[in-house]
Amino acid sequence: MQDAAHAFFRSAIETPSPSGFEEPIQSLIRDYVRPFADNVRSDVHGNLVASVGDLSGPRLMFAGHCDQIGMLISHIDELGFLYAQTIGGWDPQQLIGQSMTIWTAQGPVAAVISRKPIHLLNEQERKQVVQLKEMWLDIGAKDEAEARQLVRIGDPVTLDLTYRPLLGDLVSGPGMDNKTGMWTVMEALRRASSSVDSLRCHLHSVSTVQEEIGLRGAKTAAGSINPDVAIAVDVTHASDCPTIEKQQQGDIRLGRGPVIFRGPNINAKVADRLIQLAEKNSIPYQLAAIGRATPNDANVLQIHGGGVATGLVSIPNRYMHSAVEVISLSDIDHVAELLAKFALSLTLDDDFIPS
């Protein structure tokens, strides 16, 4: 992985992007991809589309959503404490005692989120799972008036956006779901652009928005691109840690490479092409199965228009939707390489109609 590409990835993790509030990260991406993309545009929904390649070739769309789960300020009480709704799927237990940031028009405001201390919980409360309504954000305001000078209803909130290297090539932080996928599709575009004379497709790498609240950005982006072939990149649950059942999730491990999915949401010929390219280019890979419509951008891409030949490549991720998501840098590097090889392999002669 190039130093500049790694720096871009770290900056992405440290940049806020709750669903519906992706502008800061899209600005970061735009500045990064502009030197090697033929065209960079944003649509009315907020998707960022970077394109390169042969305009007369098949239209290939890579989709990696840039949005992350977050919160939204919904109430400020008379004491200056703040209450929030969730954006996306949260386990409220993950929020207790966390450092948070409220992203206001005046800049970031530090906050903490907590609940009544254990010493003050009655016996029944100790047995219950905490509910979101029992937690509040504290910015240190002395009263409601001071809080309202800084924070407005509808301001987004994220966990403290910390990038933390672990042993080996593992790194941790919130938003690995799915800034890792976004990074891979943009890095694949960069690598494909360096071999543009051999690129016979028109590649569109899309940083999609609002995946966490219903796969919304991929749907609208596909509407303007109208791809012939599409590959979604998202995270998947790693099963190489305690309590995760391999019988259901599969044996998915960090550092073992891209996870290529097979199942009814996946075009079999696209999956086979990905497997063949991985083997031909000595890219490690893992296989996974899903027997239903996927809960990610591949879902809406497959059924766009008259149908799109769709693949799904995933990145193993421990502790998804938490402050301490963990991924392997070698995995995202290998995903980017596999995507670039796929783009360079695509021609007008390819037929992905099942047979």
VEXDREN-2710 file (C-alpha; in Angstrom, 1 decimal):
% VEXDREN-2710
k/r/px/py/pz
1/MET/0.0/0.0/0.0
2/GLN/1.4/3.4/-1.0
3/ASP/2.0/5.9/1.8
4/ALA/-0.4/8.4/0.2
5/ALA/-3.1/5.8/-0.1
6/HIS/-2.6/4.8/3.6
7/ALA/-2.7/8.4/4.7
8/PHE/-6.0/8.9/2.7
9/PHE/-7.5/5.8/4.5
10/ARG/-6.5/7.1/7.9
11/SER/-7.9/10.6/7.1
12/ALA/-11.2/8.9/6.0
13/ILE/-11.5/7.1/9.3
14/GLU/-10.9/10.4/11.1
15/THR/-13.5/12.3/9.0
16/PRO/-17.2/12.3/10.1
17/SER/-19.8/10.8/7.7
18/PRO/-23.1/9.9/9.4
19/SER/-25.8/8.9/6.9
20/GLY/-27.2/12.1/5.4
21/PHE/-24.1/14.1/6.5
22/GLU/-21.4/12.8/4.2
23/GLU/-20.2/16.1/2.8
24/PRO/-16.9/16.2/4.7
25/ILE/-15.8/12.8/3.6
26/GLN/-16.9/13.3/0.0
27/SER/-14.8/16.5/-0.1
28/LEU/-11.8/14.5/1.1
29/ILE/-12.4/11.8/-1.5
30/ARG/-12.9/14.4/-4.3
31/ASP/-9.5/16.0/-3.6
32/TYR/-7.8/12.6/-3.4
33/VAL/-9.2/11.1/-6.7
34/ARG/-9.2/14.2/-8.9
35/PRO/-5.5/13.8/-10.1
36/PHE/-6.1/10.3/-11.5
37/ALA/-9.8/10.3/-12.5
38/ASP/-11.1/11.4/-15.9
39/ASN/-14.2/12.8/-14.3
40/VAL/-15.4/13.4/-10.8
41/ARG/-19.0/14.4/-10.1
42/SER/-21.5/14.5/-7.3
43/ASP/-25.2/13.9/-7.7
44/VAL/-28.2/15.5/-5.9
45/HIS/-28.3/12.6/-3.4
46/GLY/-24.6/13.2/-2.4
47/ASN/-23.0/10.2/-4.1
48/LEU/-19.5/10.9/-5.5
49/VAL/-18.7/9.2/-8.8
50/ALA/-15.2/9.0/-10.1
51/SER/-14.8/7.7/-13.7
52/VAL/-12.0/6.5/-15.9
53/GLY/-11.6/4.4/-19.1
54/ASP/-13.2/3.7/-22.4
55/LEU/-16.5/5.5/-22.9
56/SER/-17.5/3.0/-25.6
57/GLY/-16.8/0.0/-23.3
58/PRO/-19.2/-1.8/-20.9
59/ARG/-20.2/0.3/-17.9
60/LEU/-18.7/-1.1/-14.7
61/MET/-19.7/0.3/-11.3
62/PHE/-17.8/-0.3/-8.1
63/ALA/-19.8/0.8/-5.0
64/GLY/-18.4/1.4/-1.5
65/HIS/-20.6/3.3/0.9
66/CYS/-18.9/6.1/2.8
67/ASP/-21.6/6.7/5.5
68/GLN/-21.3/5.4/9.0
69/ILE/-23.8/5.0/11.8
70/GLY/-24.2/8.0/14.1
71/MET/-26.7/9.9/16.1
72/LEU/-28.9/13.1/15.7
73/ILE/-29.6/15.6/18.4
74/SER/-33.3/15.6/19.1
75/HIS/-33.7/17.4/22.4
76/ILE/-31.9/19.8/24.8
77/ASP/-33.2/19.9/28.3
78/GLU/-33.2/22.8/30.8
79/LEU/-30.0/21.6/32.5
80/GLY/-28.1/21.6/29.2
81/PHE/-28.1/17.9/28.7
82/LEU/-28.7/16.6/25.1
83/TYR/-30.7/13.6/23.9
84/ALA/-30.3/12.0/20.5
85/GLN/-31.9/9.6/18.0
86/THR/-29.8/6.9/16.3
87/ILE/-28.8/7.0/12.6
88/GLY/-28.4/3.3/11.5
89/GLY/-28.3/0.2/13.6
90/TRP/-26.9/0.6/17.1
91/ASP/-26.6/-1.7/20.0
92/PRO/-27.2/0.8/22.8
93/GLN/-24.8/-1.1/25.1
94/GLN/-22.0/0.1/22.8
95/LEU/-22.7/3.7/23.7
96/ILE/-22.4/3.7/27.4
97/GLY/-19.4/5.7/28.6
98/GLN/-18.2/6.7/25.1
99/SER/-16.5/9.8/24.0
100/MET/-18.6/11.5/21.3
101/THR/-18.3/14.4/18.9
102/ILE/-21.2/16.7/17.9
103/TRP/-20.6/18.2/14.4
104/THR/-22.1/21.7/14.6
105/ALA/-22.1/24.6/12.2
106/GLN/-19.5/26.2/14.5
107/GLY/-17.2/23.1/14.5
108/PRO/-16.9/19.9/16.5
109/VAL/-18.1/19.9/20.1
110/ALA/-16.8/17.3/22.5
111/ALA/-19.3/15.3/24.4
112/VAL/-19.6/12.2/26.6
113/ILE/-22.6/9.9/26.7
114/SER/-23.5/7.9/29.8
115/ARG/-26.3/6.8/32.1
116/LYS/-26.9/6.7/35.9
117/PRO/-24.0/5.1/37.7
118/ILE/-24.2/1.4/38.7
119/HIS/-24.2/2.4/42.4
120/LEU/-27.5/4.2/42.0
121/LEU/-29.3/1.5/39.9
122/ASN/-31.9/-0.5/41.7
123/GLU/-32.0/-4.3/41.5
124/GLN/-34.5/-4.3/38.6
125/GLU/-32.5/-1.7/36.6
126/ARG/-29.3/-3.8/37.0
127/LYS/-31.1/-6.7/35.3
128/GLN/-32.4/-4.7/32.3
129/VAL/-30.7/-3.9/29.1
130/VAL/-30.2/-0.1/28.9
131/GLN/-32.4/1.8/26.5
132/LEU/-31.3/4.8/24.4
133/LYS/-33.8/7.0/26.3
134/GLU/-31.9/6.3/29.5
135/MET/-28.7/7.9/28.2
136/TRP/-27.8/11.5/27.5
137/LEU/-25.0/13.6/26.0
138/ASP/-23.0/15.9/28.3
139/ILE/-21.0/18.8/26.7
140/GLY/-20.4/20.5/30.1
141/ALA/-22.9/23.2/29.5
142/LYS/-24.2/25.0/32.6
143/ASP/-27.7/25.2/31.3
144/GLU/-30.0/25.0/28.2
145/ALA/-29.1/28.5/27.0
146/GLU/-25.4/27.8/26.9
147/ALA/-25.9/24.4/25.2
148/ARG/-28.1/26.1/22.5
149/GLN/-25.4/28.6/21.7
150/LEU/-23.4/25.7/20.3
151/VAL/-25.7/22.9/19.4
152/ARG/-28.9/22.8/17.2
153/ILE/-31.6/20.2/16.9
154/GLY/-30.6/18.0/14.0
155/ASP/-26.8/18.2/14.5
156/PRO/-25.1/14.9/13.8
157/VAL/-23.1/13.0/16.3
158/THR/-20.4/10.4/16.0
159/LEU/-18.2/8.3/18.2
160/ASP/-14.7/9.8/18.8
161/LEU/-13.1/9.1/15.4
162/THR/-9.8/7.6/16.5
163/TYR/-7.6/5.5/14.2
164/ARG/-5.7/3.0/16.4
165/PRO/-3.0/0.7/15.0
166/LEU/-2.8/-2.7/16.7
167/LEU/-0.3/-5.5/16.3
168/GLY/0.8/-6.6/12.9
169/ASP/-1.2/-4.9/10.1
170/LEU/-4.5/-4.7/12.1
171/VAL/-6.1/-1.3/12.8
172/SER/-9.1/-0.3/14.8
173/GLY/-11.6/2.5/14.8
174/PRO/-15.2/3.4/14.2
175/GLY/-16.4/3.6/10.6
176/MET/-14.4/0.7/9.2
177/ASP/-17.9/-0.1/8.1
178/ASN/-17.6/1.0/5.4
179/LYS/-14.8/3.5/4.7
180/THR/-12.8/0.4/4.0
181/GLY/-15.1/-0.4/1.1
182/MET/-15.0/3.2/-0.1
183/TRP/-11.2/3.2/0.0
184/THR/-11.0/0.0/-2.0
185/VAL/-13.1/1.2/-4.9
186/MET/-11.2/4.5/-5.1
187/GLU/-7.9/2.7/-4.8
188/ALA/-9.0/0.2/-7.5
189/LEU/-9.7/3.2/-9.8
190/ARG/-6.3/4.6/-9.2
191/ARG/-4.6/1.3/-10.0
192/ALA/-6.7/0.8/-13.1
193/SER/-6.0/4.3/-14.3
194/SER/-2.3/3.6/-14.2
195/SER/-3.0/1.0/-16.9
196/VAL/-5.6/3.1/-18.8
197/ASP/-4.3/1.9/-22.2
198/SER/-5.4/-1.6/-21.3
199/LEU/-8.7/-0.5/-19.7
200/ARG/-11.5/-1.5/-22.1
201/CYS/-14.5/-0.7/-19.9
202/HIS/-15.9/2.6/-18.5
203/LEU/-15.2/2.3/-14.8
204/HIS/-17.3/4.3/-12.3
205/SER/-16.1/4.0/-8.7
206/VAL/-18.8/5.4/-6.4
207/SER/-18.6/6.5/-2.8
208/THR/-22.3/5.8/-2.1
209/VAL/-24.3/7.5/0.7
210/GLN/-27.0/6.5/3.1
211/GLU/-26.4/2.7/2.9
212/GLU/-26.9/2.4/6.7
213/ILE/-30.5/3.7/6.5
214/GLY/-31.7/1.6/3.5
215/LEU/-29.2/1.3/0.6
216/ARG/-30.4/4.6/-0.7
217/GLY/-27.3/6.0/-2.4
218/ALA/-26.4/2.9/-4.5
219/LYS/-30.0/2.9/-5.9
220/THR/-29.8/6.5/-7.1
221/ALA/-26.2/6.2/-8.3
222/ALA/-27.1/3.2/-10.4
223/GLY/-29.9/5.2/-11.9
224/SER/-27.5/7.7/-13.5
225/ILE/-24.7/5.2/-14.4
226/ASN/-26.9/2.4/-15.6
227/PRO/-24.2/-0.2/-15.2
228/ASP/-23.8/-3.4/-17.1
229/VAL/-21.8/-4.9/-14.3
230/ALA/-21.5/-3.8/-10.7
231/ILE/-19.5/-4.9/-7.7
232/ALA/-20.4/-3.8/-4.2
233/VAL/-17.7/-3.7/-1.5
234/ASP/-18.7/-3.8/2.2
235/VAL/-17.5/-5.4/5.4
236/THR/-18.6/-8.8/6.7
237/HIS/-18.4/-10.3/10.1
238/ALA/-15.0/-11.9/10.9
239/SER/-15.5/-15.2/12.8
240/ASP/-12.0/-15.5/14.1
241/CYS/-12.9/-14.2/17.6
242/PRO/-14.8/-15.7/20.5
243/THR/-18.6/-16.3/20.4
244/ILE/-19.1/-16.0/16.6
245/GLU/-20.5/-19.2/15.1
246/LYS/-18.6/-20.4/12.1
247/GLN/-21.4/-22.8/11.2
248/GLN/-23.6/-19.9/10.2
249/GLN/-21.1/-17.1/9.4
250/GLY/-18.4/-19.2/7.8
251/ASP/-14.7/-19.4/8.6
252/ILE/-13.8/-15.7/7.8
253/ARG/-10.5/-14.5/9.1
254/LEU/-8.7/-11.2/9.2
255/GLY/-5.6/-11.2/7.0
256/ARG/-6.8/-14.1/4.8
257/GLY/-7.9/-11.8/1.9
258/PRO/-11.1/-10.6/0.2
259/VAL/-14.3/-12.4/0.9
260/ILE/-16.1/-13.4/-2.4
261/PHE/-19.7/-14.1/-1.9
262/ARG/-21.9/-16.6/-3.7
263/GLY/-25.7/-16.9/-3.6
264/PRO/-28.9/-15.8/-5.3
265/ASN/-28.0/-12.0/-5.0
266/ILE/-24.8/-12.7/-6.8
267/ASN/-24.3/-13.2/-10.6
268/ALA/-22.5/-16.6/-10.7
269/LYS/-20.3/-15.6/-13.7
270/VAL/-19.1/-12.4/-11.9
271/ALA/-18.2/-14.5/-8.8
272/ASP/-16.4/-17.0/-10.9
273/ARG/-14.4/-14.3/-12.7
274/LEU/-13.4/-12.8/-9.3
275/ILE/-12.2/-16.3/-8.1
276/GLN/-10.3/-16.9/-11.3
277/LEU/-8.6/-13.5/-11.2
278/ALA/-7.6/-14.0/-7.5
279/GLU/-6.0/-17.4/-8.3
280/LYS/-4.3/-16.2/-11.5
281/ASN/-2.8/-13.2/-9.7
282/SER/-1.9/-15.0/-6.4
283/ILE/-4.4/-12.8/-4.4
284/PRO/-5.6/-14.6/-1.3
285/TYR/-9.3/-14.9/-1.0
286/GLN/-12.1/-16.5/1.1
287/LEU/-15.5/-17.7/0.0
288/ALA/-18.8/-16.9/1.8
289/ALA/-22.4/-17.7/1.1
290/ILE/-25.6/-15.8/1.6
291/GLY/-29.0/-17.4/0.7
292/ARG/-31.1/-14.2/0.6
293/ALA/-31.0/-10.6/-0.6
294/THR/-27.9/-9.1/0.8
295/PRO/-28.2/-6.3/3.5
296/ASN/-25.8/-4.0/1.5
297/ASP/-25.5/-2.2/-1.8
298/ALA/-25.4/-5.4/-3.8
299/ASN/-29.1/-5.8/-3.1
300/VAL/-30.3/-2.8/-5.0
301/LEU/-27.6/-3.0/-7.7
302/GLN/-28.7/-6.4/-8.8
303/ILE/-32.3/-5.4/-9.4
304/HIS/-31.7/-2.0/-11.0
305/GLY/-33.5/-1.4/-14.2
306/GLY/-33.6/-4.6/-16.2
307/GLY/-31.0/-6.2/-14.0
308/VAL/-27.3/-5.8/-13.4
309/ALA/-24.7/-8.6/-13.3
310/THR/-23.7/-8.0/-9.6
311/GLY/-20.9/-9.2/-7.4
312/LEU/-20.1/-8.8/-3.8
313/VAL/-16.6/-8.6/-2.3
314/SER/-16.3/-8.1/1.4
315/ILE/-13.7/-7.1/4.0
316/PRO/-13.5/-9.1/7.2
317/ASN/-14.4/-6.9/10.2
318/ARG/-14.4/-7.7/13.9
319/TYR/-16.9/-5.9/16.3
320/MET/-19.0/-4.3/13.6
321/HIS/-21.0/-1.2/14.5
322/SER/-18.9/-0.4/17.5
323/ALA/-16.1/2.1/18.5
324/VAL/-13.5/-0.6/18.0
325/GLU/-14.0/-2.2/14.6
326/VAL/-10.9/-4.1/13.5
327/ILE/-9.7/-4.8/10.0
328/SER/-6.5/-5.9/8.3
329/LEU/-4.7/-3.4/6.0
330/SER/-3.5/-6.3/3.8
331/ASP/-7.1/-7.3/3.2
332/ILE/-8.2/-3.9/1.9
333/ASP/-5.0/-3.8/-0.2
334/HIS/-5.9/-7.2/-1.8
335/VAL/-9.5/-6.1/-2.4
336/ALA/-8.3/-3.1/-4.3
337/GLU/-6.0/-5.2/-6.4
338/LEU/-8.7/-7.7/-7.2
339/LEU/-11.1/-5.0/-8.2
340/ALA/-8.5/-3.4/-10.5
341/LYS/-7.8/-6.8/-12.1
342/PHE/-11.5/-7.3/-12.7
343/ALA/-11.8/-3.9/-14.4
344/LEU/-8.8/-4.6/-16.6
345/SER/-10.3/-7.9/-17.6
346/LEU/-13.7/-6.6/-18.7
347/THR/-14.5/-6.3/-22.4
348/LEU/-17.6/-5.8/-24.6
349/ASP/-17.4/-9.5/-25.5
350/ASP/-18.2/-10.6/-21.9
351/ASP/-21.5/-12.2/-21.4
352/PHE/-22.8/-12.5/-17.8
353/ILE/-26.3/-13.9/-18.7
354/PRO/-26.7/-17.1/-16.7
355/SER/-26.4/-20.3/-18.8
END
